[in-house]
Amino acid sequence: MSKREEVLQALFERLSALTEVDVQRNEVLPLKIPANGLVVLRDGNIGEPLVLLSPPRYLFQHRAEIEVLMQKVSPADRGSGLDSLLEKIGRLIMVDPTLSGRIDYMHVEPPEFSEEPIEGGITIKAAIVPIVLEYVSDSNLT
């Protein structure tokens, strides 16, 4: 398994600790969001590595994304449900920002919020949370 895949799988497993929420990786969004919300990890962009020589090592700042979605009738319920999920994700990440030593460090950037009205249905409120995973690999193909 590549370093990139190892890191993404470890992050996915960490997010899967949110047992009351459906957590997926790189899945197409469904038409209806589960009652407790939905979290989708997207592989994101690995970016251009910084190259360290002798021996060659590649320092990546891999930018993945976590999509957090909530679908409730009331705007207040959508907002509070989404906020609660974001807080839980933040706590999960801060417990171990090195993913048990698999990476040097990860940090979360501020979320981008949006609302998606569904014709004849309940509006979805979403947040896209960029997460930067910093790690070193022996290969630029990771």
ZATIDREN-897636 format. One record per residue (C-alpha): residue number from 0; x, y, z; residue in one letter. Coordinates in nm, 2 decimals. Layout:
<rs>
nr:east:north:up:rest
NUM:X:Y:Z:A
...
</rs>
This chain:
<rs>
nr:east:north:up:rest
0:0.00:0.00:0.00:M
1:0.13:0.35:-0.09:S
2:0.20:0.60:0.18:K
3:-0.08:0.82:0.04:R
4:-0.33:0.53:0.07:E
5:-0.21:0.44:0.41:E
6:-0.26:0.79:0.54:V
7:-0.60:0.83:0.38:L
8:-0.72:0.49:0.51:Q
9:-0.60:0.59:0.86:A
10:-0.79:0.92:0.84:L
11:-1.10:0.73:0.72:F
12:-1.07:0.49:1.01:E
13:-1.04:0.78:1.25:R
14:-1.36:0.94:1.11:L
15:-1.54:0.61:1.12:S
16:-1.53:0.64:1.50:A
17:-1.83:0.87:1.45:L
18:-2.06:0.57:1.50:T
19:-2.39:0.76:1.49:E
20:-2.31:0.90:1.15:V
21:-2.27:0.74:0.81:D
22:-1.90:0.78:0.71:V
23:-1.80:0.71:0.35:Q
24:-1.49:0.76:0.13:R
25:-1.51:0.90:-0.23:N
26:-1.88:0.80:-0.27:E
27:-2.13:0.98:-0.48:V
28:-2.37:1.18:-0.26:L
29:-2.71:1.02:-0.22:P
30:-3.04:1.20:-0.29:L
31:-3.14:1.18:0.07:K
32:-2.90:1.23:0.36:I
33:-2.93:1.00:0.66:P
34:-3.11:1.14:0.96:A
35:-2.80:1.19:1.17:N
36:-2.60:1.34:0.88:G
37:-2.33:1.22:0.64:L
38:-1.95:1.25:0.64:V
39:-1.76:1.18:0.31:V
40:-1.38:1.18:0.30:L
41:-1.25:1.29:-0.04:R
42:-0.89:1.20:-0.14:D
43:-0.82:1.56:-0.25:G
44:-0.50:1.69:-0.40:N
45:-0.16:1.55:-0.31:I
46:0.02:1.86:-0.45:G
47:0.38:1.90:-0.55:E
48:0.63:1.76:-0.30:P
49:0.93:1.93:-0.15:L
50:1.23:1.71:-0.25:V
51:1.49:1.64:0.01:L
52:1.82:1.49:-0.13:L
53:2.06:1.22:-0.02:S
54:1.87:0.99:0.01:P
55:1.58:1.13:-0.19:P
56:1.27:1.19:0.02:R
57:0.95:1.37:-0.07:Y
58:0.77:1.59:0.17:L
59:0.40:1.62:0.09:F
60:0.13:1.86:0.22:Q
61:-0.16:1.65:0.10:H
62:-0.49:1.84:0.10:R
63:-0.79:1.61:0.15:A
64:-1.15:1.72:0.21:E
65:-1.41:1.61:0.45:I
66:-1.77:1.68:0.33:E
67:-2.02:1.71:0.62:V
68:-2.39:1.72:0.53:L
69:-2.70:1.76:0.73:M
70:-3.06:1.75:0.60:Q
71:-3.33:1.87:0.85:K
72:-3.66:2.05:0.80:V
73:-3.58:2.34:1.03:S
74:-3.29:2.57:0.94:P
75:-3.20:2.59:1.31:A
76:-3.19:2.21:1.33:D
77:-2.97:2.19:1.01:R
78:-2.73:2.45:1.16:G
79:-2.70:2.29:1.50:S
80:-2.67:1.94:1.36:G
81:-2.39:2.04:1.13:L
82:-2.22:2.24:1.40:D
83:-2.23:1.94:1.63:S
84:-2.08:1.71:1.37:L
85:-1.80:1.96:1.30:L
86:-1.72:1.98:1.67:E
87:-1.70:1.60:1.69:K
88:-1.47:1.58:1.38:I
89:-1.25:1.85:1.53:G
90:-1.21:1.66:1.86:R
91:-1.13:1.33:1.67:L
92:-0.86:1.50:1.48:I
93:-0.70:1.67:1.78:M
94:-0.68:1.35:1.98:V
95:-0.40:1.23:1.76:D
96:-0.28:1.47:1.49:P
97:-0.01:1.23:1.37:T
98:-0.25:0.94:1.30:L
99:-0.05:0.71:1.53:S
100:0.28:0.82:1.38:G
101:0.18:0.76:1.01:R
102:0.22:1.13:0.94:I
103:0.41:1.42:1.08:D
104:0.11:1.63:1.14:Y
105:-0.24:1.72:1.02:M
106:-0.44:2.04:1.06:H
107:-0.78:2.15:0.96:V
108:-0.85:2.47:0.77:E
109:-1.18:2.67:0.81:P
110:-1.49:2.50:0.65:P
111:-1.67:2.64:0.36:E
112:-2.05:2.63:0.41:F
113:-2.33:2.60:0.16:S
114:-2.70:2.52:0.14:E
115:-2.86:2.31:-0.14:E
116:-3.23:2.35:-0.18:P
117:-3.39:2.02:-0.30:I
118:-3.69:2.07:-0.52:E
119:-3.99:1.92:-0.34:G
120:-3.76:1.81:-0.06:G
121:-3.57:1.92:0.25:I
122:-3.27:2.16:0.21:T
123:-2.92:2.02:0.27:I
124:-2.67:2.22:0.47:K
125:-2.31:2.13:0.40:A
126:-1.96:2.21:0.50:A
127:-1.64:2.12:0.31:I
128:-1.35:2.10:0.56:V
129:-1.00:2.11:0.40:P
130:-0.76:1.89:0.60:I
131:-0.38:1.91:0.54:V
132:-0.19:1.59:0.59:L
133:0.19:1.64:0.61:E
134:0.41:1.34:0.56:Y
135:0.74:1.22:0.41:V
136:0.76:0.93:0.15:S
137:1.04:0.75:-0.03:D
138:0.86:0.79:-0.36:S
139:0.71:1.09:-0.54:N
140:0.43:0.85:-0.65:L
141:0.36:0.79:-0.28:T
</rs>
